[in-house]
Amino acid sequence: MTGLWTGLISNLPQLRAAVEGGGFWMPPQASSFAKHTDSLFMFIVYASTIFFIAIVGVMIYCVIKFRHTPQNETTSDLHGNTRLEIIWSLIPGLIMIGIFAWGLKDWINLAVPHANSLDIRVTARKWAWTFNYPKDGITSKDLVVPVGQPVKLTMNSLDVLHSFYVPDFRIKRDALPNRYTVQWFDTLEVGEHNVACTEYCGTQHSGMAAVVKVVSPEDFAKWKEDQNKSLAGPALGEKIFQNNGCTACHNVDKPDVLVGPSLWKKYGEQEVVWDTKTKSEVTVTVDDNYIAESIWQPSAKLVKAGSYPWGKEISPMPSFEGIVKPEGDMPALIEYIKSLK
Ligand code: CUA
């Protein structure tokens, strides 16, 4: 009981915040329009609650007051009440129009990106997000932005429908294959916010997360510098591995199968695979050729020990031909896989 009370008391700021939006019921309000979205949402919740109590209250009152009595009474002859009907149509009608106008105003604000936005490209794939800064030539697995700067996201998907959702910013929009979609946000203070995928996209849908890192302009400049430092060997390979979302399906530090087989201590080992060309089970050595083939043509040889149902002819892994370049990228990835010991 004491625990309950201390719990309640320590939650008081959250309870207050619940009334004002954010806090108890809502994630933090980390963009300039989060508070507007919350206000409209809370208005609809409170209006619905008031009307629910009023309507159900009158209904219960009438059920009790006008209940059927044992005497042989006849019901009075009712033909409606025009004035009452106009009132109970007009008032909710006006509230609806108000909610529509309010929502439209916020929707226009959300739909039109700020003129001097930082342009960032978002690529979705099963099951990772990749962020590209076209002006700086940077590709990253995290979305790093300078605080206060409006950001415009131009998104697409390499495979199926995904949806880019940042609860703290109150933004959500689908990322589609063969089409660009756009959304924008701004930030109020330095901090980190979670990105989730909100369109069911397969096995690792719930793991399709990323982080928005809101940093000071100085830290952002430093981050850009670090990103542009030329990496080589296994370090470059690791960055390519992370940027392409490979971590979503392949373990690199333990033997367990995630979606695809683990790559830990695999280089130079023997692997039993189903060769889809010869339709036979063969034993291969995990060498440069096998790794390159598995990245560019994932369905050529299917690992028996993978989680993928044995006997299927197509790997769920997309081909990285044209994404992982034969010069630079592939040798670095091979070096990285060699280094996983
Ligand atoms: Cu991507 Cu769910």
Residues whose N, C-alpha, C, O or C-beta is under 5 A from the ligand:
A	BS01	CUA	L161 H162 S163 C197 T198 E199 Y200 C201 H205 M208
